[in-house]
């Protein structure tokens, strides 16, 4: 379950680069590309094995005009997608 204390790690095989405010991800295993907008890019950059979901929400709310409750729901939804696609894993765990 994803909660405010959840910590993520980017999956090692994923290659990524900044493109303006966005981030483009490439999964060489299945040759898939993903583009993350500026707010999703914050989540990606903080999937560093140290930052919690709460940290991600604070960072997004500091940089973008948003309601913390809405930001938290959106971050949790994004994390679910990233886990499902094997782009991140729960810190200390294996891809979902």
For each residue, the residues with C-beta under 8 A, 3 or more apart:
1:
2: 6 53 76 79 80
3: 6 53
4: 52 53 54 57 72
5: 52 53 54
6: 2 3 52 53 79 90
7: 49 50 51 52 90 91 92
8: 46 47 49 51 79 82 88 89 90 91
9: 47 48 49 88 89 90 91 92
10: 14 16 44 47 48 87 88
11: 14 86 87 88 89 95
12:
13: 27 28 29
14: 10 11 25 26 27 87
15: 25 26 28
16: 10 23 24 25 26 44
17: 23 24
18: 22 23 41
19: 22 23 24 35
20:
21: 37 38 41
22: 18 19 35 36 37 38 41
23: 16 17 18 19 35 36 40 41 44 45
24: 16 17 19 33 34 35 36
25: 14 15 16 33 34 35 36 44 87
26: 14 15 16 31 32 33 34
27: 13 14 30 31 32 33 34 85 86 87
28: 13 15 31
29: 13 86
30: 27
31: 26 27 28
32: 26 27 85
33: 24 25 26 27
34: 24 25 26 27 85 87
35: 19 22 23 24 25
36: 22 23 24 25 40 41 43 44
37: 21 22 40 41
38: 21 22 41 42 64
39: 42 43 60 64 74
40: 23 36 37 43 44 78
41: 18 21 22 23 36 37 38 44 45
42: 38 39 45 46 56 59 60 63
43: 36 39 40 46 47 56 60 75 78 79 82
44: 10 16 23 25 36 40 41 47 82
45: 23 41 42 48
46: 8 42 43 51 55 56 59
47: 8 9 10 43 44 51 82 88
48: 9 10 45 51
49: 7 8 9 91
50: 7
51: 7 8 46 47 48 55 56
52: 4 5 6 7 55 56
53: 2 3 4 5 6 56 57 72 75 76 79
54: 4 5 57 58
55: 46 51 52 58 59
56: 42 43 46 51 52 53 59 60 75
57: 4 53 54 60 61 68 71 72 75
58: 54 55 61 62
59: 42 46 55 56 62 63
60: 39 42 43 56 57 63 64 66 71 75
61: 57 58 64 66 67 68 71
62: 58 59
63: 42 59 60
64: 38 39 60 61 71
65:
66: 60 61 70 71
67: 61 70 71
68: 57 61 71 72
69: 72 73
70: 66 67 73 74
71: 57 60 61 64 66 67 68 74 75
72: 4 53 57 68 69 75 76
73: 69 70 76 77
74: 39 70 71 77 78
75: 43 53 56 57 60 71 72 78 79
76: 2 53 72 73 79 80
77: 73 74 80 81
78: 40 43 74 75 81 82
79: 2 6 8 43 53 75 76 82 83 88
80: 2 76 77 83 84
81: 77 78 84 85
82: 8 43 44 47 78 79 85 87 88
83: 79 80 86 87 88 89 90 95 96
84: 80 81 96
85: 27 32 34 81 82
86: 11 27 29 83 89 95 96
87: 10 11 14 25 27 34 82 83
88: 8 9 10 11 47 79 82 83 95
89: 8 9 11 83 86 93 94 95 96
90: 6 7 8 9 83 93 96
91: 7 8 9 49
92: 7 9
93: 89 90
94: 89
95: 11 83 86 88 89
96: 83 84 86 89 90
